[in-house]
Amino acid sequence: MSVATTEDPCVVPPAKKVRMGARAMEEYQDARAITRRETWEVMSVTNRQNLQALQELAADNTLNPANFPGVNAVDSVLNGTEQALISHAGGEVGDTLEDIIELTERARTRCKDTRTRRDRTQRRNNAFLAQMPDILRAYSSFRAWGKPVEEADNDPELLHVLVVDLFTEHSENLVLPKGCGGFSAALVRLGLVPSAPWTPSVVFTMATLDLYRVSHARCPQFSIYAFTKTLADLHGVPPRSTMHQHFSIAFDLYLDLRRRTETQVLRSLSRDSPVWRMKNCCPACTYKLEGEDQLIFSMLVTMDGNDSLKRVLRRGPDADGPGNSNERYDDRDASDGYYLPRDKVDEWARKRLADVLPTDDNGEENPCKERWKNMVNDVTAKMWGIFDETGIFLCLCRHGFALVLVDMLRSGELSKYPLAVVEHLLKHFGVDLGVGYDIGCHFCTTLDKSELGPEARESRLRCLVGAFHGHAHNRLCQVCFLALYVKGLGIEDLEGCERRFSRSNALAGCCRRASRFHRQQEITAYFKHTNDFDVYANLATFLCSNYEQALKILDDEGIVRRMMWAEDVVDGDEFVQALADEKAYLQELYKSSRTTVETPATRYVAALDDDSANATKVAQCRAAVRQAQSDAAAFTPGKSKADIALRHALEKRERTATVLADLERELNITTRWTVEHPSYKAAQKEARWLEYQRALDRLELLVVERLFELTKMNQSGTGYKMRKHIAKSLQARSKAVRNAVARYNAAGLTMNPFTPSVHPQPPPV
């Protein structure tokens, strides 16, 4: 391989740069000036005018070079710095001049536009709303009569749009019918839904929108983006990046037209009351027949919260993290009579709710008050800040019809949501309601102490716990609230919300990043479609299945009678009495395990023991202070920890001394008892016996409850999920049993004679 050199004739040596001197530069500029004068003399009149205009623009200092880069280019060409490339055809100077003059005039005459893109959604909604009467009439006309027949017109009104159908899409010059009131109404009259209020470029057929509406209701994971890409595949064209936005706008308009049309129909039928749908949605629950027997419960409902349908709140950047919301304003409402107003729900979140929630000081004991902690004060309970709506609170009738929906806002499942729902139910459904809730035992106490308490008692409303969730509660709560043991429920399990949530959770993907309006529209459309096409359509099957199940239970009556005869059970009333006896027995153990019956003598002995322990503590603290003040101790500025501990011990001993003085005056004791005093021994023996009795009752209560719960877990006919649910609950309560055993063993060691210790067994696997 050879390397070319400068002697190679095929290689051209690089040109040398020669710097011109001052005299040479003057001669060069003079020669250029002579050339320009000669060129000016031979120029045509038009070219002279264009050149003068370019020179004036180049000398204009009011123009911003950043906005008009062509001005700098013209100036560079005129002063000889750069060379302009002119084609053989010519005309570039004139075209450049026209473009610059047009930009200049536009910049000088244009007003400052203060609008932003944040309100474009609201402006588009307002534009559609201004045309809504005409659009609604066109929609009703199309649904009633179909597409109008084209009439001959010498001057037809045309609109060039892209028409998107199920299997085709094509550009077309549409002939708009007269008298429709604008482009949008004219397009709807033709069966096309526009994606813009005034001059749309893309329209969709109603069949396409209706197909997506039904498909999305059946499969909530089927998003608009996936549907528009499916249409592109069917049409054989590449997917357009903005097609899903056009489709979303048209789909919102289409659903709005359906809602408004339905509202007009209901108004014509005198069914436009806000609660008419709720009071008439379920034929089996809301319609009463003449001569129908009065049931124990006039209506059964179930309610529960679900946190799957969260929505992320869009926030602007901030120095310390996410700032305030920067979502676009959208005042549309898609509740459609399903949602309770937020301000109505928030009435239960103010100061009057602070005294409603049950505490340990309630007069009426609640066996589950220590376990369920989601009914805490909603003034302090918060959710992650990235979410605005953190879920929904749903109320269904026993047949599965959605009655009421409530948005849970930046919080968990608080007490204000069921209270607002119960208030709504009491107002519109009257007396003898049975309300199933997974923590109905705790909610019963909350409701009784709230402002709704008197109305709920007068209406004979009863709080219940579902058959599945109830087995996670203790046995005393089950015999009081579990649906299995409540007369009048039959085979109803009050777990309809869980079955509905298992399907509605599929909406999570569409709701997580949606706007507030679109999330509400998604949820409302889903429950409305489910009410009409699932629950109502399957109502007859549901009733027949329950009737067949009841007949099967009655057919087994003979087997039950023979088993009762074998166990010497006379009739079914003995089962009712056995449940009542069990309830009374557990309640007595519960009260005795928590009741503290102390006499002044036992309290005096306890105070003496506390005083002795405090004296020992004071002596230890003084020894620590002396050690801290010794020469060998490290220097500590200010008060040391030993000084602070001594002060606390002295204050505690002073309080105990005050209690001792009060008890001595009450018992008329002149000489303080010692450990050898007969009265001290008698009172100490009584106190130990009371502590031992409470520990024994507590242990007996937990063991008996556990035996009953184990019986249910191993009972024939218990499903796999129910068995695992009970086993998990029992394992969670095993710690309480171990603590009760430890307390009993400790109390037994103080008895004379000693009671045998109990060794806890590991929980069953």
Protein Blocks (a to p, Z undefined) as FASTA:
>chain_A
ZZddfklmkbccddddddddfklmmmmmmmmmmmmmmmmmmpcfklmmmmmmmmmmmmpm
kbcfklmmmlmmmmmmmnomaccdddfkgomlmmmmmmmmmmmmmmmmpccdfbdfklmm
mmmmmmmmmmmmmmmmmmmmmmmnopadddddfbdcddddddddfkbccdddddddehko
pjklmmmmnopacfbfklccbdcdfklmmmmmmmmmmmmmlcfklmmmmmmmmnopacdf
klmmmmmmmmmmmmmmmmmmmmmmmmmnopabfklmmmmmpmklmpccehiacdfblbdc
dddddfklgcdddddddfkbccddfbdcdfbdfklomaccfklmmmmmmmklmmmpccfk
bfbdcfklmmmmmlccfklgccdfkbmbecdcddddfkopafbdcddehiacdfklmmmm
mmmmmmmnopaiacddfklmmmmmmmmmmmklmmmmmnopacdddfklmmmpcfklmmmm
gmklpghjlmanolmmmmmmmmmmmmmmmmmmmcfklmmmmmmmmmmmmmmmmmmmmmmm
mmmmmmmmmmmmmmmmmmmmmmmmmnopablmlmmmmmmmmmmmmmmmmmmmmpccddfk
lmmmmmmmmmmmmmmmmmmmmmmmmmmmpmkbccdehjdfklmmmmmmmmmmmmmmmmmm
mmmmmnopabdcdfklmklmmmmmmmmmmmmmmmmmmmmmmmmmmmmmmmmmmpghiafk
lmmmmmmmmmmmmmmmmmmmmmmmmmmmmpccdddddddddddZZ
